[in-house]
Amino acid sequence: MALAPPNTDADRYRPEPTVLQALRSPKLLTREVLAGLVVGLALIPEAISFSIIAGVDPRVGLFSSFVMAVTIAVVGGRPAMISAATGAVALVIAPVAREYGFDYFIATVILAGLFQIVLGALGVAKLMRFIPRSVMIGFVNSLAILIFMAQLPHLIGVPWLVYPLVAAGILIMVFMPKLTKVVPAPLVAIVLITAVTLVMALNVPNVGDEGELPKSLPELFIPNIPLTWETFTTIAPFSLAMAVVGLLESLMTAKLVDEITDTHSRKTREALGQGTANILSGLFGGMGGCAMIGQTMINVKASGARTRISTFLAGTFLLILVVALGDIVGLIPMAALVAVMVMVSVGTFDWHSIRPSTLKRMPLGETLVMLSTVAVVVATSNLAIGVVVGVIVAALVFARRVAHFATVERSLDDGAAVPTANYRVNGELFFASSNDLTTQFAYADDPERVVIDMSGSHIWDASTVAALDSITTKYEQRGKRVVIEGLNEASSRIHERLAGRLGGGH
């Protein structure tokens, strides 16, 4: 009996360690539990602030984060990634709550989840392969900048005691991992700074100042809206924008975690999982969301979590903390959480990408793509727009670079029975490289017979066929005959299908 290949698709996507392995190992389980606790604490002020951005009650963001994290832990395709209420999604759907009310707002979230399931089923996750590395670096760097900028309101116009507390938290997270990694450094920083603040009765902003925490569990919520075509056309544009932004941020974050952990994840399953999580979030009165890069970095990088347990517990701890222990959680100083997020920002940024030695070696086009992505994301606070612009710039840079690879070589065969001009075309021929192809031929000086050898090239699009038609027409107008030879099979098919039928030969 033949043995199965060692690297099957199932092996490729099998997470290490698995949930069962973590449950059987006290060390791994402790790491996952503590990571979930740290992330749960970090989610609280974020969820409250994103609720404010969206123009809804803080409990909407908190309940959404709970439902998203717990759901994606079960149905998502990237273990240890954190999904919850996010600023990107809040910005997209904020106008709905403001202009149409809360019921339409929730309907928008549910419809966005349905759109994500449809997009996931259509294989939109596979488009991730077309995002270049330079865009990915720009995505990471711009996220780091946005995470840092989000902390500035907590550092401006605050009591001076906030600054030494933030500095102390950063020092704890820098030096503690050198002593021990048994307990996540962010958790130690939060506990110690909270203890110091309470013991010394320091008057500094705390989590309770961010908004009122809920006292009850989330309940099923069915939006009261008319099920009409007019309602659909009203909310669909916002839902589709939320679906695209959420998927893009989630899939980019999943790709980043893949690189950090040297593992593979199921991107299509992640897309379907995000849709499911958003639908359930809406049905429980939540604002929806997507993957969170900052909290994911706390979970994966700072705390070392690797399984779905940490994601599930992050949502569970969040609910327990805000409902059962809300009074205690409200006492945590914002300085502690700001210190954690500042360290996440520093750890997320790809410092290697801006070193002078790296910039000197890197092609100018690659650097331009990275900087374009960063500039647009920071200017718009919208990751989706930044990534799309980065991909467009990368495509233009690539097209310009490849366009120069197409060359035409000319030689004359005067000794033949019929004097012949031989042209050899080399390189990839598409709209960028074939536009000036017509200028490479000596129409007036060539003899009656012209042979164009295409064996060293490949035709990719109609623009190239149109260029060849134009060349043939220019020679025919001078009473000269053109022979095109050496086309490979794929080029021959597109040439036979389109030659003489594009209407642009003259």
VEXMARRO-860767 format. One record per residue (C-alpha): residue number from 0; residue in one letter; x, y, z. Coordinates in steps of 0.5 Angstrom, whole numbers, padded with zeros to 4 digits, always signed. Each point is the difference from the previous one (the first is absolute). Layout:
(pt NUM "A" (X Y Z))
...
END
This chain:
(pt 0 "M" (+0000 +0000 +0000))
(pt 1 "A" (+0003 +0007 -0002))
(pt 2 "L" (+0002 +0004 +0006))
(pt 3 "A" (-0004 +0007 +0000))
(pt 4 "P" (+0005 +0006 -0002))
(pt 5 "P" (+0003 +0003 +0007))
(pt 6 "N" (-0002 +0007 -0002))
(pt 7 "T" (-0008 -0001 -0001))
(pt 8 "D" (-0005 +0006 +0000))
(pt 9 "A" (-0002 -0002 +0006))
(pt 10 "D" (+0007 +0000 +0003))
(pt 11 "R" (+0001 +0007 -0003))
(pt 12 "Y" (-0006 +0003 +0004))
(pt 13 "R" (+0001 -0004 +0007))
(pt 14 "P" (+0001 +0005 +0005))
(pt 15 "E" (+0006 -0001 +0005))
(pt 16 "P" (-0002 -0001 +0006))
(pt 17 "T" (-0007 -0002 -0001))
(pt 18 "V" (-0005 +0001 +0005))
(pt 19 "L" (+0000 -0007 +0003))
(pt 20 "Q" (+0008 +0001 +0001))
(pt 21 "A" (-0001 +0006 +0003))
(pt 22 "L" (-0006 -0002 +0005))
(pt 23 "R" (+0005 -0006 +0002))
(pt 24 "S" (+0006 +0004 +0001))
(pt 25 "P" (-0001 +0004 +0007))
(pt 26 "K" (+0006 +0005 -0003))
(pt 27 "L" (-0004 +0001 -0007))
(pt 28 "L" (-0006 +0001 +0003))
(pt 29 "T" (+0002 +0005 +0005))
(pt 30 "R" (+0003 +0004 -0005))
(pt 31 "E" (-0006 +0000 -0004))
(pt 32 "V" (-0005 +0002 +0006))
(pt 33 "L" (+0005 +0006 +0002))
(pt 34 "A" (+0000 +0002 -0007))
(pt 35 "G" (-0007 +0000 -0001))
(pt 36 "L" (-0001 +0004 +0007))
(pt 37 "V" (+0005 +0005 -0003))
(pt 38 "V" (-0003 +0001 -0006))
(pt 39 "G" (-0007 +0000 +0003))
(pt 40 "L" (+0002 +0006 +0004))
(pt 41 "A" (+0003 +0004 -0006))
(pt 42 "L" (-0006 -0001 -0004))
(pt 43 "I" (-0005 +0004 +0005))
(pt 44 "P" (+0003 +0007 -0001))
(pt 45 "E" (+0000 -0001 -0007))
(pt 46 "A" (-0007 -0003 -0001))
(pt 47 "I" (-0002 +0006 +0004))
(pt 48 "S" (+0003 +0005 -0004))
(pt 49 "F" (-0002 -0003 -0007))
(pt 50 "S" (-0007 +0000 +0003))
(pt 51 "I" (+0001 +0007 +0001))
(pt 52 "I" (+0003 +0001 -0008))
(pt 53 "A" (-0006 -0004 -0002))
(pt 54 "G" (-0005 +0005 +0004))
(pt 55 "V" (-0003 -0006 +0004))
(pt 56 "D" (+0000 -0002 +0007))
(pt 57 "P" (+0006 -0003 +0003))
(pt 58 "R" (-0003 -0007 +0001))
(pt 59 "V" (-0001 -0001 -0007))
(pt 60 "G" (+0007 +0000 -0001))
(pt 61 "L" (+0001 -0004 +0006))
(pt 62 "F" (-0005 -0005 -0002))
(pt 63 "S" (+0003 +0000 -0007))
(pt 64 "S" (+0007 -0002 +0002))
(pt 65 "F" (-0003 -0006 +0005))
(pt 66 "V" (-0004 -0003 -0006))
(pt 67 "M" (+0005 +0001 -0005))
(pt 68 "A" (+0006 -0003 +0004))
(pt 69 "V" (-0004 -0006 +0002))
(pt 70 "T" (-0003 -0001 -0007))
(pt 71 "I" (+0007 +0001 -0004))
(pt 72 "A" (+0003 -0005 +0005))
(pt 73 "V" (-0004 -0006 -0002))
(pt 74 "V" (-0001 +0002 -0007))
(pt 75 "G" (+0006 +0004 -0003))
(pt 76 "G" (+0005 -0002 -0004))
(pt 77 "R" (+0006 +0003 +0004))
(pt 78 "P" (+0001 -0003 +0007))
(pt 79 "A" (+0002 +0005 +0005))
(pt 80 "M" (-0002 +0006 -0004))
(pt 81 "I" (-0005 +0005 +0004))
(pt 82 "S" (-0006 +0003 -0003))
(pt 83 "A" (-0004 +0005 +0003))
(pt 84 "A" (-0003 +0007 -0001))
(pt 85 "T" (+0005 +0004 -0004))
(pt 86 "G" (+0001 +0008 -0002))
(pt 87 "A" (+0000 -0002 -0007))
(pt 88 "V" (-0007 -0003 +0000))
(pt 89 "A" (-0003 +0006 +0005))
(pt 90 "L" (+0002 +0005 -0005))
(pt 91 "V" (-0003 -0003 -0006))
(pt 92 "I" (-0007 -0001 +0003))
(pt 93 "A" (+0000 +0006 +0005))
(pt 94 "P" (-0004 +0004 -0005))
(pt 95 "V" (-0006 -0006 +0000))
(pt 96 "A" (-0001 +0001 +0008))
(pt 97 "R" (+0000 +0008 -0001))
(pt 98 "E" (-0005 +0000 -0006))
(pt 99 "Y" (-0004 -0006 +0001))
(pt 100 "G" (+0000 -0002 +0007))
(pt 101 "F" (+0002 -0006 +0004))
(pt 102 "D" (-0004 -0006 -0003))
(pt 103 "Y" (+0002 +0002 -0007))
(pt 104 "F" (+0007 +0000 +0003))
(pt 105 "I" (+0000 -0007 +0002))
(pt 106 "A" (-0004 -0002 -0007))
(pt 107 "T" (+0007 +0003 -0003))
(pt 108 "V" (+0004 -0005 +0004))
(pt 109 "I" (-0004 -0006 -0001))
(pt 110 "L" (+0000 +0001 -0008))
(pt 111 "A" (+0007 +0002 +0000))
(pt 112 "G" (+0001 -0007 +0003))
(pt 113 "L" (-0004 -0003 -0005))
(pt 114 "F" (+0004 +0003 -0005))
(pt 115 "Q" (+0007 -0002 +0003))
(pt 116 "I" (-0003 -0007 -0001))
(pt 117 "V" (-0002 +0001 -0007))
(pt 118 "L" (+0007 +0003 -0001))
(pt 119 "G" (+0004 -0006 +0003))
(pt 120 "A" (-0004 -0005 -0003))
(pt 121 "L" (+0002 +0003 -0007))
(pt 122 "G" (+0007 -0001 +0002))
(pt 123 "V" (+0002 +0008 +0001))
(pt 124 "A" (+0005 -0003 +0005))
(pt 125 "K" (+0004 -0002 -0005))
(pt 126 "L" (+0001 +0007 -0003))
(pt 127 "M" (+0005 +0001 +0006))
(pt 128 "R" (+0006 -0003 -0004))
(pt 129 "F" (+0000 +0006 -0005))
(pt 130 "I" (+0002 +0004 +0006))
(pt 131 "P" (+0007 +0002 +0000))
(pt 132 "R" (+0005 -0001 +0006))
(pt 133 "S" (+0001 +0008 -0001))
(pt 134 "V" (-0007 +0001 +0001))
(pt 135 "M" (+0000 -0005 +0006))
(pt 136 "I" (+0005 +0004 +0003))
(pt 137 "G" (-0003 +0007 -0001))
(pt 138 "F" (-0006 -0004 +0003))
(pt 139 "V" (+0003 -0002 +0006))
(pt 140 "N" (+0004 +0007 +0001))
(pt 141 "S" (-0006 +0004 -0001))
(pt 142 "L" (-0004 -0004 +0005))
(pt 143 "A" (+0006 +0001 +0005))
(pt 144 "I" (-0001 +0007 -0001))
(pt 145 "L" (-0007 +0000 +0001))
(pt 146 "I" (+0000 -0004 +0007))
(pt 147 "F" (+0005 +0005 +0002))
(pt 148 "M" (-0004 +0006 -0002))
(pt 149 "A" (-0006 -0003 +0003))
(pt 150 "Q" (+0003 +0001 +0007))
(pt 151 "L" (+0002 +0007 -0001))
(pt 152 "P" (-0007 +0003 +0003))
(pt 153 "H" (+0002 -0004 +0007))
(pt 154 "L" (+0006 +0003 +0000))
(pt 155 "I" (-0002 +0008 -0002))
(pt 156 "G" (-0003 +0004 +0006))
(pt 157 "V" (+0001 -0005 +0005))
(pt 158 "P" (+0003 +0000 +0007))
(pt 159 "W" (+0007 +0000 +0000))
(pt 160 "L" (+0000 -0006 +0004))
(pt 161 "V" (-0002 -0004 -0006))
(pt 162 "Y" (+0006 +0001 -0003))
(pt 163 "P" (+0005 -0004 +0005))
(pt 164 "L" (-0006 -0005 +0000))
(pt 165 "V" (+0001 -0002 -0007))
(pt 166 "A" (+0007 +0000 +0000))
(pt 167 "A" (+0000 -0005 +0006))
(pt 168 "G" (-0004 -0004 -0004))
(pt 169 "I" (+0004 +0000 -0006))
(pt 170 "L" (+0006 -0001 +0004))
(pt 171 "I" (-0003 -0006 +0003))
(pt 172 "M" (-0002 -0003 -0007))
(pt 173 "V" (+0007 +0001 -0002))
(pt 174 "F" (+0004 -0003 +0005))
(pt 175 "M" (-0005 -0006 +0003))
(pt 176 "P" (+0001 -0004 -0006))
(pt 177 "K" (+0007 -0001 +0002))
(pt 178 "L" (-0001 -0002 +0007))
(pt 179 "T" (-0006 -0005 -0002))
(pt 180 "K" (-0006 -0001 -0005))
(pt 181 "V" (-0004 -0004 +0004))
(pt 182 "V" (-0005 +0005 +0001))
(pt 183 "P" (-0001 +0005 -0005))
(pt 184 "A" (+0004 +0007 +0001))
(pt 185 "P" (-0007 +0004 -0002))
(pt 186 "L" (-0004 -0003 +0005))
(pt 187 "V" (+0006 +0001 +0005))
(pt 188 "A" (+0000 +0007 -0002))
(pt 189 "I" (-0008 +0001 +0001))
(pt 190 "V" (+0000 -0003 +0007))
(pt 191 "L" (+0006 +0004 +0003))
(pt 192 "I" (-0002 +0006 -0003))
(pt 193 "T" (-0007 +0000 +0002))
(pt 194 "A" (+0002 -0003 +0007))
(pt 195 "V" (+0005 +0007 +0001))
(pt 196 "T" (-0006 +0004 -0002))
(pt 197 "L" (-0004 -0003 +0005))
(pt 198 "V" (+0005 +0000 +0006))
(pt 199 "M" (+0002 +0007 -0002))
(pt 200 "A" (-0007 +0003 -0001))
(pt 201 "L" (+0003 +0003 -0007))
(pt 202 "N" (-0006 +0004 -0003))
(pt 203 "V" (+0001 -0002 -0008))
(pt 204 "P" (-0005 -0002 -0005))
(pt 205 "N" (-0002 -0007 +0000))
(pt 206 "V" (-0004 -0005 -0004))
(pt 207 "G" (-0006 +0002 +0004))
(pt 208 "D" (+0000 +0007 -0003))
(pt 209 "E" (+0000 -0002 -0007))
(pt 210 "G" (-0007 -0002 +0000))
(pt 211 "E" (-0006 -0004 +0004))
(pt 212 "L" (+0001 -0008 +0000))
(pt 213 "P" (-0006 -0004 -0001))
(pt 214 "K" (-0003 -0004 +0006))
(pt 215 "S" (-0003 -0005 -0004))
(pt 216 "L" (+0001 -0006 -0005))
(pt 217 "P" (-0001 +0002 -0007))
(pt 218 "E" (-0007 -0002 -0003))
(pt 219 "L" (-0003 -0002 -0006))
(pt 220 "F" (-0002 +0006 -0004))
(pt 221 "I" (-0004 +0000 -0007))
(pt 222 "P" (+0000 +0007 -0003))
(pt 223 "N" (-0006 +0003 -0002))
(pt 224 "I" (+0000 +0002 -0007))
(pt 225 "P" (-0004 -0001 -0006))
(pt 226 "L" (+0002 -0006 -0004))
(pt 227 "T" (+0000 +0004 -0007))
(pt 228 "W" (+0004 +0002 -0006))
(pt 229 "E" (+0001 +0007 +0003))
(pt 230 "T" (+0003 -0002 +0006))
(pt 231 "F" (+0004 -0005 -0003))
(pt 232 "T" (+0003 +0006 -0005))
(pt 233 "T" (+0001 +0004 +0006))
(pt 234 "I" (+0004 -0004 +0004))
(pt 235 "A" (+0003 -0005 -0005))
(pt 236 "P" (+0006 +0005 -0002))
(pt 237 "F" (+0002 +0001 +0007))
(pt 238 "S" (+0000 -0007 +0001))
(pt 239 "L" (+0004 -0002 -0006))
(pt 240 "A" (+0005 +0005 +0002))
(pt 241 "M" (+0000 -0003 +0007))
(pt 242 "A" (+0001 -0007 -0003))
(pt 243 "V" (+0006 +0002 -0004))
(pt 244 "V" (+0003 +0004 +0005))
(pt 245 "G" (-0001 -0005 +0005))
(pt 246 "L" (+0003 -0006 -0004))
(pt 247 "L" (+0006 +0004 -0003))
(pt 248 "E" (+0002 +0002 +0007))
(pt 249 "S" (-0001 -0008 +0003))
(pt 250 "L" (+0003 -0003 -0006))
(pt 251 "M" (+0006 +0005 +0000))
(pt 252 "T" (+0001 -0002 +0008))
(pt 253 "A" (-0001 -0007 -0001))
(pt 254 "K" (+0006 +0000 -0005))
(pt 255 "L" (+0004 +0004 +0005))
(pt 256 "V" (-0001 -0005 +0005))
(pt 257 "D" (+0002 -0006 -0005))
(pt 258 "E" (+0006 +0004 -0001))
(pt 259 "I" (+0001 +0001 +0008))
(pt 260 "T" (-0001 -0007 +0002))
(pt 261 "D" (+0002 -0004 -0007))
(pt 262 "T" (-0006 -0003 -0001))
(pt 263 "H" (-0006 +0000 -0005))
(pt 264 "S" (-0007 +0002 +0001))
(pt 265 "R" (-0006 -0002 -0004))
(pt 266 "K" (-0002 +0007 -0003))
(pt 267 "T" (-0007 -0002 -0003))
(pt 268 "R" (-0002 -0003 +0007))
(pt 269 "E" (+0002 +0007 +0003))
(pt 270 "A" (-0004 +0004 -0005))
(pt 271 "L" (-0006 -0005 +0001))
(pt 272 "G" (+0001 +0001 +0008))
(pt 273 "Q" (+0001 +0007 +0000))
(pt 274 "G" (-0007 +0000 -0003))
(pt 275 "T" (-0003 -0004 +0005))
(pt 276 "A" (+0003 +0003 +0005))
(pt 277 "N" (-0003 +0007 -0002))
(pt 278 "I" (-0007 -0003 -0001))
(pt 279 "L" (+0000 -0003 +0007))
(pt 280 "S" (+0003 +0007 +0003))
(pt 281 "G" (-0006 +0004 -0004))
(pt 282 "L" (-0005 -0005 +0003))
(pt 283 "F" (+0002 +0001 +0007))
(pt 284 "G" (+0000 +0008 -0001))
(pt 285 "G" (+0008 +0000 -0002))
(pt 286 "M" (+0003 +0005 -0005))
(pt 287 "G" (+0004 -0005 -0003))
(pt 288 "G" (+0007 +0000 -0002))
(pt 289 "C" (+0006 -0004 -0002))
(pt 290 "A" (+0007 -0002 +0002))
(pt 291 "M" (+0004 +0005 +0004))
(pt 292 "I" (+0007 +0000 -0001))
(pt 293 "G" (+0002 +0004 +0006))
(pt 294 "Q" (-0003 -0006 +0005))
(pt 295 "T" (+0002 -0005 -0005))
(pt 296 "M" (+0007 +0002 +0001))
(pt 297 "I" (-0001 +0000 +0008))
(pt 298 "N" (-0003 -0007 -0001))
(pt 299 "V" (+0005 -0003 -0004))
(pt 300 "K" (+0007 +0004 +0000))
(pt 301 "A" (+0000 +0003 +0008))
(pt 302 "S" (-0004 -0006 +0003))
(pt 303 "G" (+0002 -0006 -0005))
(pt 304 "A" (-0007 -0003 -0001))
(pt 305 "R" (-0001 -0004 -0006))
(pt 306 "T" (-0007 -0004 +0001))
(pt 307 "R" (-0007 +0002 +0000))
(pt 308 "I" (+0000 -0001 +0007))
(pt 309 "S" (+0003 +0007 +0001))
(pt 310 "T" (-0005 +0003 -0005))
(pt 311 "F" (-0006 -0003 +0003))
(pt 312 "L" (+0002 +0002 +0007))
(pt 313 "A" (+0001 +0007 -0002))
(pt 314 "G" (-0007 +0001 -0001))
(pt 315 "T" (-0002 -0004 +0006))
(pt 316 "F" (+0004 +0004 +0005))
(pt 317 "L" (-0002 +0007 -0004))
(pt 318 "L" (-0007 -0002 +0002))
(pt 319 "I" (+0001 -0002 +0007))
(pt 320 "L" (+0005 +0006 +0001))
(pt 321 "V" (-0005 +0005 -0002))
(pt 322 "V" (-0007 -0003 +0003))
(pt 323 "A" (+0002 -0004 +0006))
(pt 324 "L" (+0007 +0004 +0002))
(pt 325 "G" (-0002 +0007 -0003))
(pt 326 "D" (+0001 +0004 +0006))
(pt 327 "I" (+0007 -0003 +0001))
(pt 328 "V" (+0002 +0000 -0008))
(pt 329 "G" (-0002 +0008 +0000))
(pt 330 "L" (+0006 +0001 +0005))
(pt 331 "I" (+0005 -0002 -0005))
(pt 332 "P" (+0004 +0006 -0002))
(pt 333 "M" (+0000 +0002 -0007))
(pt 334 "A" (+0008 +0001 +0001))
(pt 335 "A" (+0001 -0008 +0000))
(pt 336 "L" (-0004 -0001 -0006))
(pt 337 "V" (+0003 +0006 -0004))
(pt 338 "A" (+0007 -0003 +0002))
(pt 339 "V" (-0002 -0007 -0003))
(pt 340 "M" (-0003 +0003 -0006))
(pt 341 "V" (+0006 +0004 -0001))
(pt 342 "M" (+0005 -0006 +0001))
(pt 343 "V" (-0005 -0004 -0005))
(pt 344 "S" (+0001 +0006 -0005))
(pt 345 "V" (+0008 +0000 +0001))
(pt 346 "G" (+0000 -0008 -0001))
(pt 347 "T" (-0005 +0000 -0006))
(pt 348 "F" (+0004 +0006 -0004))
(pt 349 "D" (+0005 -0004 -0005))
(pt 350 "W" (+0006 +0005 +0002))
(pt 351 "H" (+0005 -0004 -0005))
(pt 352 "S" (-0004 +0003 -0006))
(pt 353 "I" (+0002 +0007 +0002))
(pt 354 "R" (+0007 -0001 +0001))
(pt 355 "P" (+0005 +0004 -0004))
(pt 356 "S" (+0003 -0007 -0002))
(pt 357 "T" (-0006 -0003 -0002))
(pt 358 "L" (-0003 +0006 -0004))
(pt 359 "K" (+0007 +0001 -0004))
(pt 360 "R" (-0001 -0008 -0002))
(pt 361 "M" (-0007 +0000 -0002))
(pt 362 "P" (-0003 +0002 -0007))
(pt 363 "L" (-0003 +0007 +0000))
(pt 364 "G" (-0006 -0002 -0002))
(pt 365 "E" (-0001 -0005 +0006))
(pt 366 "T" (+0001 +0006 +0005))
(pt 367 "L" (-0005 +0004 -0004))
(pt 368 "V" (-0005 -0005 +0001))
(pt 369 "M" (+0001 -0001 +0007))
(pt 370 "L" (+0000 +0007 +0002))
(pt 371 "S" (-0006 +0001 -0005))
(pt 372 "T" (-0004 -0005 +0004))
(pt 373 "V" (+0002 +0003 +0007))
(pt 374 "A" (-0001 +0007 -0002))
(pt 375 "V" (-0007 -0001 -0003))
(pt 376 "V" (-0002 -0005 +0006))
(pt 377 "V" (+0002 +0005 +0005))
(pt 378 "A" (-0003 +0006 -0003))
(pt 379 "T" (-0007 -0003 -0001))
(pt 380 "S" (+0000 -0005 +0006))
(pt 381 "N" (-0002 -0005 -0005))
(pt 382 "L" (+0004 -0006 -0001))
(pt 383 "A" (-0004 -0003 -0006))
(pt 384 "I" (+0001 +0007 -0004))
(pt 385 "G" (+0007 +0000 +0002))
(pt 386 "V" (+0001 -0008 -0002))
(pt 387 "V" (-0004 +0001 -0007))
(pt 388 "V" (+0005 +0007 -0001))
(pt 389 "G" (+0006 -0004 +0001))
(pt 390 "V" (-0002 -0006 -0004))
(pt 391 "I" (-0002 +0005 -0006))
(pt 392 "V" (+0007 +0003 +0001))
(pt 393 "A" (+0004 -0006 +0000))
(pt 394 "A" (-0004 -0002 -0006))
(pt 395 "L" (+0002 +0006 -0004))
(pt 396 "V" (+0007 -0001 +0003))
(pt 397 "F" (+0001 -0007 -0003))
(pt 398 "A" (-0004 +0002 -0007))
(pt 399 "R" (+0006 +0005 -0001))
(pt 400 "R" (+0005 -0004 +0002))
(pt 401 "V" (-0002 -0006 -0004))
(pt 402 "A" (-0001 +0005 -0006))
(pt 403 "H" (+0007 +0001 -0001))
(pt 404 "F" (+0001 -0008 -0001))
(pt 405 "A" (-0003 +0000 -0007))
(pt 406 "T" (+0005 +0001 -0005))
(pt 407 "V" (+0001 +0000 -0008))
(pt 408 "E" (+0006 -0002 -0004))
(pt 409 "R" (+0000 +0001 -0007))
(pt 410 "S" (+0005 -0003 -0005))
(pt 411 "L" (+0000 +0000 -0008))
(pt 412 "D" (+0000 -0006 -0005))
(pt 413 "D" (+0002 +0003 -0006))
(pt 414 "G" (+0003 -0007 -0003))
(pt 415 "A" (-0007 -0003 +0000))
(pt 416 "A" (-0004 -0001 -0006))
(pt 417 "V" (-0005 +0005 +0002))
(pt 418 "P" (+0004 +0005 +0005))
(pt 419 "T" (-0003 -0001 +0007))
(pt 420 "A" (+0000 +0005 +0006))
(pt 421 "N" (+0000 -0005 +0006))
(pt 422 "Y" (-0002 +0003 +0007))
(pt 423 "R" (+0000 -0004 +0006))
(pt 424 "V" (-0004 +0002 +0006))
(pt 425 "N" (+0002 -0002 +0007))
(pt 426 "G" (-0004 +0001 +0007))
(pt 427 "E" (-0007 +0000 +0003))
(pt 428 "L" (-0005 +0004 -0005))
(pt 429 "F" (-0006 +0003 +0004))
(pt 430 "F" (-0003 +0007 +0000))
(pt 431 "A" (+0006 +0004 +0003))
(pt 432 "S" (+0006 -0004 -0004))
(pt 433 "S" (-0004 +0000 -0007))
(pt 434 "N" (-0002 +0007 +0000))
(pt 435 "D" (+0006 +0002 -0003))
(pt 436 "L" (+0002 -0006 -0004))
(pt 437 "T" (-0003 +0003 -0007))
(pt 438 "T" (+0006 +0005 +0001))
(pt 439 "Q" (+0005 -0005 -0001))
(pt 440 "F" (-0001 -0002 -0007))
(pt 441 "A" (+0004 +0004 -0006))
(pt 442 "Y" (-0007 +0000 -0005))
(pt 443 "A" (+0003 +0004 -0005))
(pt 444 "D" (+0007 -0003 -0001))
(pt 445 "D" (-0002 -0007 +0001))
(pt 446 "P" (+0000 -0005 -0006))
(pt 447 "E" (-0006 -0003 -0003))
(pt 448 "R" (+0000 -0006 +0005))
(pt 449 "V" (+0000 +0001 +0007))
(pt 450 "V" (+0000 -0006 +0005))
(pt 451 "I" (-0002 +0001 +0008))
(pt 452 "D" (+0003 -0005 +0004))
(pt 453 "M" (-0004 -0001 +0006))
(pt 454 "S" (+0003 -0006 +0003))
(pt 455 "G" (+0004 +0004 +0006))
(pt 456 "S" (-0007 +0004 +0002))
(pt 457 "H" (-0007 -0002 +0003))
(pt 458 "I" (-0006 +0004 -0002))
(pt 459 "W" (-0004 +0001 +0006))
(pt 460 "D" (-0006 +0005 -0002))
(pt 461 "A" (-0004 +0003 -0005))
(pt 462 "S" (+0005 +0006 +0000))
(pt 463 "T" (+0005 -0004 -0003))
(pt 464 "V" (-0004 -0003 -0006))
(pt 465 "A" (-0002 +0007 -0002))
(pt 466 "A" (+0007 +0003 +0000))
(pt 467 "L" (+0002 -0006 -0005))
(pt 468 "D" (-0006 +0001 -0004))
(pt 469 "S" (+0002 +0008 +0000))
(pt 470 "I" (+0007 -0003 -0002))
(pt 471 "T" (-0003 -0004 -0006))
(pt 472 "T" (-0004 +0005 -0002))
(pt 473 "K" (+0005 +0005 -0001))
(pt 474 "Y" (+0005 -0005 -0004))
(pt 475 "E" (-0006 -0002 -0004))
(pt 476 "Q" (-0002 +0008 -0002))
(pt 477 "R" (+0007 +0000 -0003))
(pt 478 "G" (-0001 -0006 -0004))
(pt 479 "K" (+0004 -0005 +0005))
(pt 480 "R" (-0001 -0007 +0002))
(pt 481 "V" (+0000 -0002 +0008))
(pt 482 "V" (+0001 -0007 +0002))
(pt 483 "I" (-0001 -0001 +0008))
(pt 484 "E" (+0003 -0006 +0002))
(pt 485 "G" (+0003 -0004 +0007))
(pt 486 "L" (-0006 +0002 +0004))
(pt 487 "N" (-0001 -0005 +0006))
(pt 488 "E" (-0007 -0004 +0001))
(pt 489 "A" (-0003 +0005 +0004))
(pt 490 "S" (+0002 +0006 -0004))
(pt 491 "S" (-0002 -0003 -0006))
(pt 492 "R" (-0007 -0001 +0003))
(pt 493 "I" (-0001 +0007 +0002))
(pt 494 "H" (+0003 +0003 -0007))
(pt 495 "E" (-0004 -0005 -0004))
(pt 496 "R" (-0007 +0002 +0004))
(pt 497 "L" (+0002 +0008 +0000))
(pt 498 "A" (+0004 +0001 -0006))
(pt 499 "G" (-0004 +0005 -0005))
(pt 500 "R" (-0006 +0000 +0004))
(pt 501 "L" (+0002 +0006 +0005))
(pt 502 "G" (-0001 +0006 -0005))
(pt 503 "G" (+0006 +0003 +0002))
(pt 504 "G" (+0005 -0002 -0006))
(pt 505 "H" (-0001 +0007 -0003))
END
